[in-house]
Amino acid sequence: MSASYDIAVIGAGMAGASIAAELAPHARVLVAEAEAVPGYHTTGRSAAFWEECYGGPAVVPLTLASGRYLRAHGMLSPRGALYLARAEDEPAIDAFIARFAGSGVHIERLGRAALEQRLPGLRAEWTLAIAEPACADIDVAALHQHYLALAKRAGAELRTRARLDTAEREGGGWRLAFGPAGEARARVLVDAAGAWADGVAALAGARPLGIAPLRRTIVQLRTEPAPPPDLPLVLDINGRFYFKPENGKLWLSPHEETPTPACDAAPEELDVAIAIDRFEHVVDWQVAAVERKWAGLRSFAPDRLPVYGFDPAREGFFWFAGQGGFGIQTAPAAARLAAQLLLGRPRDGMTEALDAALYAPARFQPR
């Protein structure tokens, strides 16, 4: 006989762990993770920053609401960010500022003199920037463990090596099979499977939403000089690179988004080479060694906004997916909002200003 739960959450990365932590005080929760350890894929491969503008204006409310929680729990360390631009990129600077006007983020325009103080060795063509002083590093591992621990303390059960094989409606709920990890029954099925979200939906008989996995590469470099520890997160206004210091090394990405099947992503040598070439066109530092390289998957819905809510056409199926590269920095508010939607609980101080309709799966219904 399989065990019975109120809610089964598929995936134990940041999405699954956070929503399980919010649900478990109010319901009997199972968290099923396909890998041997939670957070093996995207959560464990994050560039680990909290950046107010990341994801666009519709994501800003989630980010700002989450920032208060993250600071209160000691998960953020000050970093600051710079969006670099050349003279010919000034229209992009103007568009960026206009796009986020009135959103609640604090940004300011900088000229060359201010840039030289913040980024030593900057090449001459980089003359403009937008500064975002509130940007911070996130302790991703600590946040993930925080949510796993909260879920466990509230009674949630975690099964690892529990890949979902079948999901069938039975008696007003779900009968779920996880291969050697056994079976379970649940009233509600939560799809928090990240890059695998559409696959889980198809197994459950829900219409996939077009949540597409995209590969993103990060390289750890040893540079001469070593990056200053107070170096800001540095991004290209045109989205061609970003880099930040990490324990005396430099983490660098070519900011690519390469469509790929959901998989255990691995870096491509061409992307590593592109990242280094772009970096060498920004500063005059020498790349002494490539010490590590890895890739992760970011998964987006077609409109690049997250998806939170019950599927309008598949009873008992709840989406918590499509969170792209901003899923970690928005985890507290996203999980709280999603749990309130699922349980029918009232909003609180973290979520009262959020517009749930922006993120509802019903927006993808055929018209």
BELQUI-V112261 format. One line per field, one symbol per residue. burial: I if it has 16 or more other ideal C-beta (glycine too) atoms within 10 Angstrom, else O. A space follows every 50 residues. Layout:
burial=???
This chain:
burial=OOOOIIIIIIIIIIIIIIIIIIIIOOIIIIIIIIIOOIIIIIIIIIIIII IIIIIOOOIIIIIIIIIOIIOOOOIIOOIIIIIIIIOOIOOIIOOIOOOI OOIOIOIOIIOOOOIOOIIOOIOOOIIIIIIIOIIIIIIIOOIIOIIIOI IIOIOIIIIIOIIIOOIOOOOOIIOIIIOOIOOIIIIIIIIIIIIIIIII IOIIOIIOIOIIIIIIIIIIIOIOOOIOOOIIIIIIIOOIIIIIIIOOII IIIIIIIOOOOIOOIOIOOOIIOIIIOIIOOIIOIOIOOOOOIOIIIIII IOOOIIIIIIIOOIOIIIIIIIIIIIIIIIIIIIIIIIIIIIOOOOOOOI IOOIOOOOIIIOIIOOO
